[in-house]
Amino acid sequence: MELKNSTVKPEFFLLGFSDHPELQIVLFAVFFSIYSVTLMGNLGMILLITISSHLHIPITDHSLDMDKVTSLFYTLIIPMLNPLIYSLRNKDVKNAFRKVISQKLLS
């Protein structure tokens, strides 16, 4: 027996975006204006950089050592903190952590 996909999708829907048809034009105008402002800003920045010759030279005020520290931070420290952050979302762990902290502060 051959399985076939028999799904029929006559048009594209953004479910949950707006159940009110009268808001679709307003939402379109809002999102289109945000997109237009972003696009004009990006094109303006590209034009400005192309025209102005002193913007072609990158200016850095930090050293290579600072780049190494930043890379170390983002590749090692942040991933090591993830389990701690997600375990603190657990109510039992959060309550136990508060209890330990309060005992240390009071003693």
SVG drawing of the C-alpha trace seen along z (x, -y; Angstrom):
<svg xmlns="http://www.w3.org/2000/svg" viewBox="-13 -61 59 63">
<polyline fill="none" stroke="black" stroke-width="0.4" points="0.0,0.0 1.5,-3.3 1.1,-6.3 0.3,-9.6 0.0,-13.1 -3.5,-14.2 -3.3,-17.6 -5.0,-20.4 -3.9,-23.9 -5.6,-26.5 -4.0,-29.5 -1.4,-30.6 -2.6,-31.4 -0.9,-33.1 -2.9,-31.4 -3.2,-33.4 -1.9,-36.5 -5.3,-38.2 -8.8,-36.8 -10.2,-40.1 -10.2,-40.9 -10.5,-44.6 -7.1,-44.6 -5.3,-43.0 -4.8,-46.3 -3.7,-48.1 -1.2,-45.4 0.0,-45.3 0.6,-49.0 2.4,-48.8 4.7,-46.0 5.3,-47.4 6.3,-50.8 8.7,-49.1 10.2,-47.2 10.5,-50.3 12.2,-52.4 14.6,-49.5 15.3,-49.1 15.9,-52.9 18.2,-53.0 20.3,-50.1 20.4,-51.5 21.3,-55.0 24.1,-53.5 25.5,-51.6 25.3,-54.8 27.0,-56.8 29.8,-54.3 30.3,-54.1 30.5,-57.9 32.6,-58.8 36.2,-57.6 37.1,-57.9 34.4,-55.3 36.3,-52.7 39.0,-52.3 37.9,-50.1 38.6,-51.7 39.2,-49.5 39.9,-50.6 40.5,-47.2 43.3,-44.8 43.7,-41.2 43.7,-40.1 40.3,-41.6 39.0,-39.6 40.4,-36.4 38.7,-37.2 35.4,-37.9 35.7,-34.6 36.4,-32.7 33.4,-34.2 31.0,-33.4 32.3,-29.9 32.9,-28.6 31.3,-30.7 27.9,-31.2 27.3,-27.5 28.5,-26.5 25.9,-28.9 23.0,-27.4 22.3,-24.5 22.3,-26.8 19.9,-29.2 17.5,-26.5 17.7,-24.7 16.8,-28.0 13.5,-27.9 12.6,-24.8 10.6,-25.8 12.2,-23.2 15.7,-24.2 14.9,-27.9 13.4,-27.3 16.5,-25.3 18.8,-28.0 16.9,-30.7 17.1,-28.6 20.8,-28.2 21.4,-31.9 19.2,-33.0 21.0,-30.6 24.4,-31.9 23.3,-35.6 21.8,-35.0 24.7,-33.1"/>
</svg>
